Amino acid sequence: MRLLVVCLVGLALSAPLASGALAENWQPVPGDPTFRYDQDFMRVDEQSGLVVLRYASGGRAGPYASWPTTKSPIMMFALDCAADGVIDLGLDYKGDGKLPRNWRAAQKDTGISAMVGPAGKMACEKKDSLPKAAL
């Protein structure tokens, strides 16, 4: 009976994650107050060791509820901090944080600072303290 209860509670807790529902905690990027990063989304992929980050200009709240149409969509990146490599994961127009299919195999460009700016530097500095997840 206890096993059944544990399984049911585990399923209930994992349902929001499986459905793509994300908690959001948009924070200003240190050194670049015009951009915000989603602190709750930033994590390290267990398989590749890449830091996955999403950020956008403007808005304090969830993706598009109160953002003016002049603001940009959410940008997503995977960072290889050791190699100064960046995989552009595209734009998150829906705000659901879903990664594209086969994202680990995408072309890696060099220059985290050039592509992601201070948000990339901050993400790499926090890498060791970020949660690890199977993405």
N, C-alpha and C positions, 0 to 999 in steps of 0.2 A: 504494500500500500504506500509506504514511504517513497519507494522508487517511482511509483506513478505520480505522486505529488511533485517530486523533484523534476520529473520530465515535463509535466504540465507547466510548472512555473518557469522552467528553462525555455520552453516554447513560447510562452507569453512574453518573456523578456526579449527574446530574439526576433519576434515578429516585426517590430518597428524597424530594426536594422535590415531585415530581409526585404522589406517592402520599399526600401529606399528613403524612408523618413529619416531626416537628419536633424540633430540638434544644431543650432547655429549660435555662434558667439563671435560676432564681428568686432574686431579690435583694430585700432589704428596701427599702421605699420610704423615701427620706430624709424625715425629719420625721413618719413614720407607721409605726412598726415592726410594727403589727398587720397590715399589708398587704405583699404581695410582688408584684413585677412580673416578667414574663418578659423578661429582657434580650435573649435570642436572637430573640424574636418581634418586638420593637419595631423598626419600619422606616418609611420614608416611601414612600408610593405614588407611583410615577413619573407616573401620569396626572393625579392630582388634587393632589398635594403634601400630602395629609393624613398625619398621623402615626398609625399603627395600633398600638394598645397592648392588652395583656391583663394583668389583675391579679386577685388574689384574696386573701382573708384566710387566714391560717394557713400551713400546710405548707411545708416546705423542698424537698421532692422533687417529682417529676412529679405530674401533676394529681390523681389520686385514690388512688394506690397505698397511701399511708400516712395519708391524711387522715381524721380522725374525721368521722362523718356530721353533726356539728354545724357543720362549716365550710361556707362558702358555695362555690358553683361559681365558675368563672373568668368574669370579666366582660370584655367586649371593647368598645373604643371607637375611633373615628376622630376625631382632633383637628384642627381648623382653627385653628392657633395665632394667626395674624394677625387673625382675626375673632372670637376667643374662642368658637368654635363647637364643638359636640360632636355626633357621630352615635353613638347607642347601638346597637352591633352585636349586642347580646343576650348571652346566656349560653352559655358553651362547656361544656356538660355532659359531653361526651366527652373534652375535653382535646386535640382534634385541631387546633384553631386555624383551622378553616375559616370563611371569611367568608360571610355570607349573600348570596344572589343580589341583584344591583342595589344593593349596599350604598352606593355613592357617591350614589345618588339619594334616599336616605332623608332624612327630616326632620332638619335641623340645629338643635339647641337652643343657647342661649347659656349661658355660664357654665362654663368648663372646671373652675375651682376648686370650684364647687358640686357638679358631677356626678362628677368624678374625683379631686378633692382634690389632695394633694401629688404623686401619681403623674402627673397631668396637667401640673402645673407642671414637674416634672422632665423629662418627655418633650418638652415644648416647648423647654426649655433645651438639650436634647441634639439637637434636630432637625437642625442642620447637620452633626453628626458621625454621624448614623444612616445605615445602608445604604439605598439606594434600590432598590425592587423593583417589578416589574409584578405587581400583585395582582389 
